[in-house]
Amino acid sequence: MIKKKWIAVAKYPIALLILYFVLRQADWHAIVGYAQNIPLVILLLVFALFTVAQCLSAARMNLYYRKVGKPLHWWYNVQLYYVGLVYNILLPGGIGGDAYKIYLLKRQKDYPVGEGVRIQLATRGNGLLVLLLSAYAMLPFIDLPLSRPQVLLLVVGLVVVTVAGYVVASRLLLKDIARIEWSALPYSVGVQGLNVLCMTLLWANLTQDGYLAEYILLFQLAAIAGMIPITIGGLGIRELTFFYGAQWISHISGNSVDGELGVVISLLMFAITVMSAVIGLRWLHSIGKMNPCGPD
């Protein structure tokens, strides 16, 4: 347990070191200039949309529990989801948000740990599938050194391989929970759609240069990279992906995709995520006293 706690604590300096490295390579004055130009009303609108996305994520989790015959009360479910965000982002403990949900439901209602693990894996996998497919969907709108038929063939090939891999992995790892995956897909589409809308609002108020498809692609790739559990909430990894991904796309397309703009968008989204996680502090100590099935 002590070793796990120290590993978790180490994520903070790792995130800051990676972020420091990115900011050293980037144009700091450009980053500050972008950040100063974002209207407060846009940040509030993005926060509101992001909150709706979090509620959809919570509803997706409850869908899995409901389908296996262990439904959670909707308000308890929302609070549990937000407390999970607190553990994922704000608390340097040895337990993550997903693990805390599994532990608490086991303690309160004796929900099986194995089933809880599969449900959390299923929600992550479902979201990852939509992230990948939405990233592929941007490729035809980017200037790649390929003919249009080649790009379309590439996209079709990636979609087929990804969906096939997802189906096989679901059957092998999730067992009976795999049958719920397609029911959860609309929730994941809604979550990712709202996240992309948040990013697009930030982008539209920060630049007039265009290249929206490139930034959406980088945003999705940064979200996938942020799932690597070596920093807190993906901080640093996302900005690194955005910054160097922009250089890579600029190189292969001949367009000037601004890496500094990507870093600003990523940092603003992380700040909004932290603000959202702060909501969960309200229920951090009371969630353990609640009935997962609602008032008795």
Secondary structure, 3 states (H helix, E strand, C coil): CHHHHHHHHHHHHHHHHHHHHHHHHCCHHHHHHHHHCCCHHHHHHHHHHHHHHHHHHHHHHHHHHHHCCCCCCHHHHHHHHHHHHHHHHHCCCCCCHHHHHHHHHHHHHCCCHHHHHHHHHHHHHHHHHHHHHHHHHHHHHCCCCCCHHHHHHHHHHHHHHHHHHHHHHHHHHHHHHHHHHHHHHHHHHHHHHHHHHHHHHHHHCCCCCCCHHHHHHHHHHHHHHCCCCCCCCCCCHHHHHHHHHHHHHHHHHCCCCCHHHHHHHHHHHHHHHHHHHHHHHHHCCCHHHCCCCCCC
